[in-house]
Amino acid sequence: MRPLEGRVVVIVGGTTGLGLSGVRACLAAGAHVVTVGPSGSDTAGLEPDLGRGARLVTGDARDPAVARAAIREAVTGFGAFHALYHVAGGSGRAFGDGPLHEITDAGWAETLRLNLTSVFHSNRAAAEQFIAQGTGGSVLNLGSTLSGSPSPRFFATHAYATAKAGIEGLTLAAAACYAPRQIRFNVLRPGLTETPMSERARESAEIRAFVRTKQPLDGGRFGQPQDLDAAVVYFLSDASRFVTGQSLAVDGGWTVSEGALES
């Protein structure tokens, strides 16, 4: 089955990790893909897929022009635009994110700009294009299990959690507003996943031990980017045509597990 056959998908943040895995899943499902990656980024992982129905637009997702440029490339290069998957974001620790009593003004502002304002830019661009086309479409945003299931001992980054919770609020509001136009908005909430962003956690023996009880499915492991792929294809395809305003956790049991350090 190729549930995205003939579809054109834009993936914002598709050169590494979850986004790159999503690019490959959408291509395998029959889609043409325009992906966005930062200028000067290492795109070696994407290169085998370029030319197989994928194109790359470089730029910073925090720039409102970038999502519009990617959607324009989808329309001019592949003749259509059907769906958006926003993955771009990242840790704000380097900016000064942390718990309230330690977070800096810059840490707050830059973390929200990277993880929430960038989503606003891409979602707005998608809605504008769908309305201009007079068509429906699907928007899928990447949230985080931390937005609703905190883990303060190891992951007390309050601006990041706020941004991810904001994504869910924006998604729900947009879903309600645009459902009559057949434009759907949904969220994926991954648990702790093996991506470049999780390097700090993966290098900590204590956090690895915690994950074994906090994400107990499949042996208590870190998630893999491909764990989300089936859900990505589902939400971007007609299989989810009667689904909007939903948040799906793909987290190995994080949100339903107490989590404890092994004795």
N, C-alpha and C positions, 0 to 999 in steps of 0.2 A: 504493500500500500504506500502511496505517495500523497499524503493528505494535504500537502502544500503545492501540489502540481499547478503550475501557471500563476502562482502567487509571487508578489514582489514584497520583500520584507526589508525594513531598515533596522539594523541593530546598532545602537549607540553604545560603544564600548565593547567591540567585538574582536580585539586583537590578542587578548590573553584570557586565561581562566574561564569563568562561566560564559562570557560573551563569545569567545572563540569556539567553545564547545557548542554553543547555540547556533553559531554560523554553520558549523559542519552538520548539525542535526537538521537545520532548515534546508540546506542543500540536498542532503540525503532524502528529505521528504518532498523534494521536487521544486523548491522555491528558487527564485533569483534573490540574491542578497546584496544590499549595499551596507557596508559596515563602516563605522566611524572609529578611528583610533587617533591618539595624540600625535602631533607632528614630531618626527624624530624617534618614534617608538620602534622597538624591535618587532618587525612584522614577519620574521622568518617563519613563525608557526602558521601564519595565514597564507603564505605564498603558494603552497601546493593547491589551495582552494581558489586562488585568483585565476580567472580564466575558465573556471567551471561554473560560471554563472554568478560569481561574486566580484564586487568592486569595492575599492577602498577610498574613503574620503578622510583626509587627515584634518585635525583641528581639535580644539579644546571644547569639550562638551559644556563647559561653563559659558561659552560664547553663544548667544542666541542665534547667530548666523549659521552655526555649524549644522544643527539638526535640519534647518531649512535647506541648506546646501545638499545634505544627504538625501532628503526627500525629493528635491529637484533632480538629483542624479538618478533616483529610482524612476521618476516619471520620464525623463528624457532618455535615459540609457536603456531602460527595460520596458518602458511604455505604460507603467501603472504603479500604483502604490496601494497596498492592501493592509499592511500591518507594521507596527513599531514595537520593538523590544528594547527597553532602556536598561542597560546593565551598568553603565559608567558610574563610578563613585570610588570610595576608598576610605581608608583610615584617616582620621584627622589628628592622630597623635603628633605627627611632625609639625603641625600648625599650633599645637598647644591644647588639644582636646584632652579631657579627663573628667574627674568628678567635679561637681559644682565649685567646691572650695579651692580647686587648683586650676580650673580651666581659664584660659586667657581670653580677652576680647577677640583677638585674632583667631584663636582656636575655635571659638564659637562661630564667628562669621565665615571663616574659610571652610570649615567642615560642612556647614549648611549650604554654602555656595556650591561645593563639590557634589554633595549628595542629595540635595533637595532642589536647589535653584536650577541645576542642570536638568532635572526631571521636568520641572515646569517648562523650561525652554522646549524640550523635545515633545512633550505632550501637547503643548499649545500649537507647535508647528504641525503635528499630526492632525489635530482637530481642525485647524484651518484648512489643511489640504483635503481632508475628507468632506468638509462642508463645501469647498470650492468644486469638488468633483461631483457632489450630490450623491455620494455613495456612503455605505457603512464602512466599518473597518474595525480592527482590533488593536488595542494598546495594552502592552504587558509591561509592568514595572517591577524592578527587583527591589524587594524590601529586605528585611532581616528578622530573624527570630528574636533578636535583642529588642525590637520595638515593643514586643508584648510579653517577653519572658526574659527579664534581666538576669545577668550573672555578675553581680558587683565585685566578687572577689577577684576575678580575672579580667573582666571586660567593663570597667567603669568609665566608659567614654560617653558622656551625657549628651554632647552635641550630636554625635553619630546616631545614638538611639533616638534623639528628637527628630533628626532628619528622616530616619527610616519610618518613624511613626507619622511624620508629615506626609510621606509618600502615600501611606495608606489613607490618610484623610483626603488628600488631593484625588486619589484614585476613586474613592467612594463618591465624592462630590461630583466628579466628572462623569462617573457611570450613571448617576441619577439624572444629570443634566442632559446627557447626549443619548440616552437609551432610545428616545423617540426618533432619533436620526439613525439608529442602528449602528452606533459607534460604541464599542464595548471597551471597558477599562477593568483590568484585573491585576493582581499582585502575586508574585512568588516570594515566599519567605524561606530562604535557605538557612540551615543551621551552620555550624562551623565546618567550612569546606576547604579542601586543599587547593588554595590559590596563592598567588604572590602575596596577597594581603594577609594571609594567615601564617606567614613565616614565623613571626614572634611566638605564636601559640604552638606551632609544630615543633619548635626548638626547645620548648619547656617540658621536661619530664612530668612536672606536676600538672600542667594543663592536659597533657596527653592522658594521664591517669584519670583526671576529672571527666574528660570526654568519654571514656569507656563506660561510665555510668550515666552520663547526661545524654548521650546519643547511643543508646544501647542496641539499636537495630544493627543487624549484620555484623555482629562481633564488637560493637562499640568503637566504631572507627570515625575518622574525619570523613565528611562527605567528599565525593568526587564531582567535578563539574558535570560529567555526563549523567549524574543522578537526576539533574533537573531537565534533561533534554526532552523526555517524553512529555512533560508538563508544558514546556515551551511550545512544542509543536501543537499540542492540544489547544492551548489558549490562542494561538495565532491562526488556527484553522477553523473550518466550519463545524468541526466536531463540538466546539464550545459556543455555537451560534446562539444558544439560549442561556448563556452564562455571562453575567456582568456584575461588577461591584464586589467580587470575591477575592479572598486572600487565602492562598494555599501554602501551608507549611510543608516543605520538603527538608526535614531536619533530623532524620534518624531517631525521632522520639524526644528531641530536646524539650519541646513545650509540654510534654506530659510526663517528664521524668524529673525526679527530685535532684539527682546529681550529687555525688559525694566523693570525697577522696578515698581511694581504696586503703584499707588498713593493712 
